[in-house]
Every structure is written in structure tokens, then in C-alpha cells.
Amino acid sequence: MDTPGGTGHPARRRRPELIPREFLRVIAVWSLIPSYLLAGGLIGYALDRWLKVFPYITAVGLLIALVFAVRDMLRLHRSL
């Protein structure tokens, strides 16, 4: 669109987004839990194998990962 008198540049059009921002935010929130649990489980499992006390450290690693995932999910939810 032109400005009122016919002079000026046309208004800039927003480029259509390939993936909507809302969808990306939802993916960010829901990818936290599996990624944290995977990392906590792998670190706990490695420590268990090293210290030969399986499955205790794996369980602790999963619980700590779940706490951090919920904390970050709530933080992201508040920022949205």
C-alpha cells in the first residue's frame, strides 16, 4: 500500500513463515522432558557402570533430570 498522497514506498510485507512460531514454541517445551531424561539416564548409567552400583545412580540421574525438565518447562511456559 502506498502512503496517503500516492508518494512513498509500499509497506513492507511480512514473509510467510515456513513453520509458525507458536508451533516451534510448543516443540521447545515438549522436547525438554525427553532430552533431559535421556541425558540424566545416560550419565547415571555411565556412573553406575563405572562404580558398579547399578541401578541406583541411574534412578537418581533420572529424578534429577525430571526436576530440571519441569523447572525449565515452567520457566518457558511463563515466558510465553
C-alpha positions in Angstrom: 0.0 0.0 0.0 1.1 3.5 -0.7 1.1 6.3 1.8 -1.9 8.7 1.6 -1.0 11.0 -1.3 0.5 8.4 -3.5 4.1 9.1 -2.6 6.4 6.9 -0.6 7.3 3.3 -0.6 4.9 0.4 -0.4 4.5 -1.0 3.1 6.8 -3.9 3.8 5.1 -7.3 3.7 6.0 -9.9 6.2 7.4 -13.0 4.7 5.2 -16.0 5.3 6.7 -18.3 7.9 7.5 -21.9 6.9 6.8 -23.1 10.4 4.7 -20.9 12.7 6.4 -19.5 15.8 3.7 -21.0 18.1 4.4 -24.5 16.8 8.2 -24.0 17.4 7.5 -22.9 21.0 5.4 -26.0 21.6 8.2 -28.2 20.2 10.7 -26.4 22.5 8.6 -27.1 25.6 7.9 -30.7 24.9 11.4 -31.6 23.7 12.8 -30.6 27.2 11.5 -33.7 29.0 12.8 -36.4 26.7 16.2 -34.7 26.2 16.7 -34.1 29.9 15.6 -37.7 30.8 17.9 -39.1 28.1 20.9 -37.1 29.3 20.2 -37.9 33.0 19.7 -41.6 32.3 22.9 -41.9 30.2 25.0 -40.0 32.7 23.6 -42.1 35.6 24.0 -45.3 33.7 27.7 -44.5 32.9 28.4 -43.7 36.5 26.6 -46.9 37.6 28.8 -49.0 35.2 31.9 -47.2 36.5 31.1 -47.6 40.2 29.3 -51.0 39.7 26.2 -50.0 41.8 23.5 -50.4 39.1 20.6 -49.1 39.1 20.8 -46.6 42.0 22.7 -43.8 40.3 20.6 -44.2 37.1 17.5 -43.7 39.2 18.9 -40.6 40.9 20.0 -39.2 37.5 16.5 -39.7 36.1 14.9 -38.0 39.0 17.3 -35.0 38.9 16.7 -34.8 35.1 12.9 -34.8 35.7 13.2 -32.0 38.2 15.3 -29.8 35.9 13.0 -30.6 32.9 9.9 -29.5 34.9 11.7 -26.4 36.1 12.7 -25.3 32.6 9.3 -26.2 31.2 7.6 -23.9 33.8 10.1 -21.2 33.0 9.4 -21.4 29.3 5.7 -21.5 29.9 5.9 -18.3 31.9 7.9 -16.6 29.2 5.3 -17.5 26.5 
